[in-house]
């Protein structure tokens, strides 16, 4: 069964299928930039998530079975 996540981007609420995610990264924080999470998908789409980034990272890390070393 496919898992979908709901994220908030600049254009509004966006649902992303986790099977389509190729990579995600949290850029280094810059003053006055706010939080950001970049999600890349298999069709070369880039989503810039701007709310609840830490929560989304935890969900994705659990989904992809990634442990922080």
JOVEN-V380567 format. One record per residue. RES is the residue in one letter. PSI is psi in whole degrees, 0 to 359 (999 if undefined). Layout:
BEGIN
res: (RES;RES)
psi: (PSI;PSI)
END
This chain:
BEGIN
res: (X;X;X;X;X;X;X;X;X;X;X;X;X;X;X;X;X;X;X;X;X;X;X;X;X;X;X;X;X;X;X;X;X;X;X;X;X;X;X;X;X;X;X;X;X;X;X;X;X;X;X;X;X;X;X;X;X;X;X;X;X;X;X;X;X;X;X;X;X)
psi: (136;143;135;147;148;121;159;119;181;331;357;190;134;134;130;130;124;336;339;349;126;325;155;146;149;109;156;139;135;143;137;15;341;183;153;144;127;129;123;137;168;342;21;27;140;124;131;100;135;12;145;37;315;320;317;319;317;317;314;318;318;318;317;8;50;128;140;129;999)
END
